[in-house]
Amino acid sequence: MALLQTILVFITLTIAVGYIVKKFLLPKTLFVSKKEKTKTCGDGDCGCH
């Protein structure tokens, strides 16, 4: 039982540290999808209005 608890603690810790690294340390440009990058408003009729 103690081994299972230890494994679950390490998994939870790994997920938490990974989330913090992704949220605060890595640049946001790595996670922007290509759909969002191709939007250009102001050049002709983009359908934003």
N, C-alpha and C positions, 0 to 999 in steps of 0.2 A: 504494500500500500504506500509506503514511504517513497519507493522508487517512482510510482505513478505520479505522486504529488510533485516530486522533483522535476520530472519530465514536463508536466503541465506548467510549472512555474517558469522553466526555461523557455517553453514555447510562448507563453504570455509575455515574458520579458523581451524576447526577440521581436515579437510583433509590435510591442510598444516602442522599442528603440527604432525599429524600421519606420514606424509612422512618424516619429519625431524627426528623424533624419530627412525623410521625404518632405515633411511639412516645413521645416525651418532651415535646413542646411543646403538642400539641392536647389538649383535654379528652376524657376517655374517654366522656363522655355522648354525643358525636357518633357513636360507633361501636357503641352498644348497640342491638341489634335490638328491635323491638316485642314479640316473643315473650317475651324475658327480662324486660321491664318489667312485663308483666301478671301475673307470678307473685306471688301473695300467700299467704304461709304464716302460719298462726295464726288466720285468720278462717274458721272452719268446716272442712269436709273438703276439703283441697286435694290430697290424694294424695301428700303428701311422706313419709309414714311407711310 
